[in-house]
Amino acid sequence: MKLRILTLGIAVSVLTACGGGDKQDDAKVLNVYNYSDYIAEDTIPNFEKATGTKVTYDVFDSDEMVETKLLAGNSGYDVVVPTLNFFGRQIKAGVFLPLDKSKIPNLANLDPSVMQRIAQQDPGNEYGVPYMIGTTGIGYNVELLKQRFGGSTDIANSWDLIFKPENIAKMKDCGITILDTPSDMIPIALHYLGEDPHSQDPATLEKAAALLKTIRPYVQNFHSSQYVGSLANGGTCLVVGWSGDIIQARDRAAEASNGVTVAYSIPREGAPQWFDMLAIPKDAKHPEAAYAFINYLLEPKVAAANTNFIHYANPVTTATPLVDEAIRTDPTIYPPADVAAKMFTYSINTPEVDKLYTRLWTEVKTGR
């Protein structure tokens, strides 16, 4: 579903979300674990003011991080934000509390079509609520790309820019970063090869790894958050990253008037579309506060404010008119139907396939 580095200029509690020893009333304490830079600056303070709840807001930058905590148990968190394919597997592991929907009346504000898609991995929408929707694509420095491709940016509309060595090699000198998440990169490589991005066949996954190894010599960095700042300041010129993060980099560069122009593309061959979910661990110490927080995030004004800040689409239909026009009409944030038709979602991998993903990804990164 994820600069996801915390930049909130707010007085977020610095209590440690480690569970146990909490003597305060359940309604007055809330421990949240979310992607960094994935909420408006005033959302937490406003919730604290409205409810009298003290919020501890911890951050991660990959689904693998949150899954490790959830599967280990006793995470200490009351609300977590996994991406849908990880979420679906975590449901099967029994780590979440079934939702009492009577405590989330703002569920009525959600897009029914989004809920229907999510129900394929969360039947009956029993365990989770969608928070944000995004895509994974290509971010680039416009001028540096033009300098290397005859004054045109057309190549950025295709995964050929990433997966053909003769293309990506032209960008090596100005800095290339790709996501350090095999759950993103392997399905993208499979899709580019014409294979099923949901494949769990070892021989097919090896093909994806082989493709990724061909571009390894040109990749400067594998990271899932640092590229936002480096794109914005010109330190990186090409990334495979998450839509909202790259769009944030674009806007930061524009605001800085530093001579850097950043753009984001959804490749014409198709790209992943993902959903980040709000869920309550079954061992949450403060479930009532968790319900209140989830319901608050589904308020149209709150959802719109979050989208305006982080530049990801939200599934609250009544929030759309409140989203800044430049954002709600941006086809890279709210893709048109013809683009959306080519998108794919991630599958739920078995533990065995996950181990293979990890091994293959280690081989890609180490160049073995």
N, C-alpha and C positions, 0 to 999 in steps of 0.2 A: 502494500500500500502505500517513505519517507522525506539556506545554511541551516542544517538541523543542529546548530550549536546554540545553547541557551543565550539569548541576548535580551531577555526581558528586563527592562529597567524598572523593576517593581520590587516591593518588599515581600518576596516569597519566603515562606518559613524555611529555616535551615535545619529543622529537626530531621533526624535520620529516619527514613521509612523502613525500619527494621522489624516492626511488629513487636508485640509483647511489651509489658511495662507501661502501657498507655492508660493512665488513670482518668483521662478526661472523658466527658460525655460523648458517646458515639456520634451524636448529631453535631458536635463542635470540632471534630477532627477529621481530616481527609488526606490520604496519601495517594498521590497520582504518579504514574509512570508513563511518560509519553515521549514521542520523538521531540528532539530539541527544536527550538524556534518554530513551533507548530501550534501556536495559539497567540491571539492578540495580546498586546502588552497589558491591557487593563482588564482582561477577562477574569483572571484569578483575583485581583484586588476587588473587583466589583462583586464577585461571588462571595468573597469573604465578608464584605460590607453588608451585603443583602441577607446573609444567613448567619453571620456570627461564627462561621466555620474557619478554623485555622488550617491552611492548606500547605502540605509539603509537596513540592513539585520536583520530582527527579526526572532525568532525561537519559535517553539512549539513542544510538544512531543506527541500529540494525535490529531486525526481528530476531536474529539469533540470540541477541543479548537478553531480550525480554523472555524468550522461550526458555532459556536456561534457568532463569529465576522462577518462572511459573512451574516448570516440571520438577524443580527441586523442592517445591512446597514452602509454605511459610514465607512468602515473598515480602510480606509487610505492606503490600499495596491494596488499595480499595478500588481503584480504577486503573486499567491498563489499556494500551492502544495497539494491539497487534494488527498486522495486515491480514486480509481475509484468508489467504491460503494457509498461513500459519495458524490463524484462529480456528479454521475448520479442523485441523489436526489436533489442536489443543482441546477442542470440544470433545473429541473422541478420547482424549486422555483424562477427561473428567475434572479439569482444573477450574471450571467456571460455575458460578451460581446461576441457576435458571432465573430469568428475569420475572419479577412481579410487575407486569405491564401497567397495573393500576397505579403504580407509583411513578410512571413516566407518561403523563397525559400528553406531552408534546410529541409523542410518537405519531400522533395524527398529522403532524406537519411534514412527515417524510414522504419522499417520492415513492409511490407504489411500485414503479418499475425497478427502482434500485433495490427495494426490499425483496422483490421477486427474484432478482439475480442473486442476491446474497443468500436467499433461502435454499439455493442449490447446495450450499455448504453449511448452512445453519437452518435446517428444516424448521419451518414455523417461526423463524426469527426468534428462537427461544432464548438464545444466550447473548446476543450482541446487538448493538445499535451502530449504524454507520456514522462516522464522524466526517471524513473527507474523502474525496475522490481525486486521483491523479493518474498521470501517465509517466512512462519512462522513455526518454528519447535522447536527442542530441543537443547539447549546448555548445556554442562556439563564439569566438571573437570574430566579428564580422569583417573587420579590416584585414586581420591576419589571414583569414580564410581566403578573402578575395586576392590578396597578394600572391597566394600559392596556387590559385585555380583560375587564372586568367581574368580576374575582375568579377567573377560570378560566385554566388553562394548556392547555386543549384545543387551542387553535390551534397549539401547538407540535408537535402530532402530525401536522401537514400542511405540505408545502412551500408552501402558501398563505401562511404567515407570512412567507416570504422573497420569494416571487415576485408577490404582489399588492401593488402600491404603497400601497393604502389600509391594509394591515396593517403592512408594514415601516416606513412613515412614522411610526407611533405609537412606534416604538422608537428613532428617530433621535437624540433628545435625550440618551439614556443610553449611546450608543456601540455601533456595529455594525461587526463585522469579518468579512470572508469570506476564504477561502483564496486566496493569490496563486498559484494553480496552475490554469491553464486545463484541464489534463488531468483535474482533478476537476470544475470548475465547468461546463464546456461540456456534458459528458455528463449531469450532473444537470439542467441546463436542458432539454436535449433530452428526457430522460425525463419531466420535468414536462409538457412540451408534447405528450406522447403520441408522440413520435418515437423512432426507434431510437437508444439512447445510443451505439451503435457506428457510427452513420452517418458516412460520409466525403464525403457529397455537399455541395458548397459552398453550394448554396442552402439546404439544411437546416441547416447550421452557422450560416448567417447568421441564421436564425430564433432560434437559441439566443442569439446575440450581441444580437439586437434585444431579447429578453426581459431579458437581463442589463443592458442599457443603461437599461431602464425603472426599475431599482432603484438605479442608480449614484448618484443624488443623495442617497440615504439612507445610503450606506456611508461610514463614517468612515475605515476602514483596510483595506488588502489586505495580509495577512501570514499566514505559515504556522507561526509559533511564538509570537509575542508575546501572542496572545490568551489563553494559559493563565494567565499571571500577572494579566492585566487582568480576566479573568473572575473569578478568585479574589478579587481585592481590590475588585471592584465598579466598576472603571474601564470595563468593557465589559459590556453587558447581553445582546447577541445575537451569535452567531457561526454560520457554517457551518464546521465543523472536523472533525478526526479524533476518533474515539470515545475512545480512551485518553487523549488530551490533555485533552478536556473532562472526563472522569471524574477525571483528576488534579486539575483545577481545582476540581471539586466537593469532593474530599477535602481539598485544601489550605484551602479556605474553611471547611470544617467544623472542621478542626484549629485554625485561627486564631481560631475563635469570633468572627468579625468582623461577624456579622449578615448575611452574604451566603450565600444558598442557590443553588447551581448545579445544573442538571439537564441531562440529555442525552436526546434523542429520535431514534429512527429513524422518519422520516415514513412514514405508512401507505401512501403511494403507491409506496413502494419507494426504496431507496438503494443506493449503491455498496458492495460488499464487496471488499476488496483483500487481497493477499498480499504481504508483503515477503520478499524472497529473500536467501539467503546465496550468494555466488558468488565465484569466484577468477579475477581477470583473467589472461589468457594470458601476460602478461609479468610476473607476480608474481615477486618475488625470493625469497620464502620460502614456497613452496607446502606444504612439510611442516608448517610451523607453522600455516598456514591450515587444513589438514585437521584438525590437532589441535584447533584452536579451534572449528571447526564441529562436530566430534564432541562437544566439551565442552558446547557450547550445547544439544545434544540429550539431555544427561543429564537424567533426570526432575527431580531436585532443582534443577538449574540453571535449567531451563526454567520450573519453577514459581516459583522465586525471581524470575526476570525478569518473569513475568506479575504476580506480587504487587506488584512495584514500579511497573511501567509501565501496568498495567491494560489490556493487550491480550491476547486469547486466543492461546495457542500451539498448534501442531499435534501436540505430543508427547502421545499418548493416555495414556501411563503417568504423565504429570505431572499430569493433571487431579485425581486424588484429593489431591494435595499442594498444590493451589491453595487459597488462603483461601476458605472457604465463601461469604462475602459476594460474592466475585468470581465464582466458578464458577457461582453461582446468579443472577447479575445478567443479566437478559435483554438489556441493552444491550451486554454484553461477549460473552456466549455466547447469541446470539439463538435463540429457539425456532424450530421447523421452519416454522410458518406465516409468521413474519417473514422467515426466510431464503429462503423460496420467492419472495418479491417482490424480492429483491436482484439486482443485476447487477454484472458485472465490467467492467473497462475493456478496450478493444480496443487492438490494436497499430496505431498510425497510420503511414502512409507519411511520408517526409520532406516531401512536398508538403503533406499535410494538417497536419503539425506547423507548417509555416510559416504556414498559414492560421490555425491555432489562435493562434499568437503574434500575428499581425496583428490578429485579432479581439479578442484579450484586451487588446492595447494600446489599441484603440479604446474598449473598455468602461471601462478604468481612466482614460483621459483624457477620457472623456465625449464623444468625437467621433461 
